[in-house]
Amino acid sequence: MIKLSKEISRVVVYEYGTNELLNRFSDPFWFQAFSCVIGFDWHSSGTTTTTCGALKLAINNSDFGIQVTGGKGKT
């Protein structure tokens, strides 16, 4: 999930820019679809928190120019 979410994010940033990535993350339909693509069932409980956790690990040490917060529990 981490590797796939990073590469999808990288393509969006490359093609459309960081602002568009943030716009897409803020769209609940796009974010739900993104969660499904990286490996979650569409009706899973905790999809948002787990996807945010994967994005945090994928993006925070990259050169995208943004930081992700959230995730599950103490992480």
Buried (B, 14 or more C-beta within 10 A) or exposed (E): BBEBBBEBBBEBBEEEEEEEBEEBBEEEEEBBEBBBEBEBEEEEEEBBBBBBBBBBBBBEEEEBEBEBEEBEEEE
